[in-house]
């Protein structure tokens, strides 16, 4: 891989990222995941599968 080309493999990407100067890398705290909204079935969802005998 050349510095002038895009990495083509995960290994090349990791090697490419290792070349980033530490002065350009900032450490930010990880954002905690948000709680998922409860899943509900509305009339539109029900209508999509109304003719099926089983949900697959």
C-alpha positions, 0 to 999 in steps of 0.5 A: 500500500502506498500513502497516496492510495486508499487501503484495500484491506483491513490490515492496510487500514489499520496500518494507515491509521497507525500513521496518524500523528498523536497530535491529531488524535483526540480522546473523547469519552464514549457516548453511552448507548440510549435505551431502545424504544419499546417495539410495538405493532400498529395496524400498518405492520399487522396489515403487511402480514395479515395473509400469512399463516406464520411470521417468518 
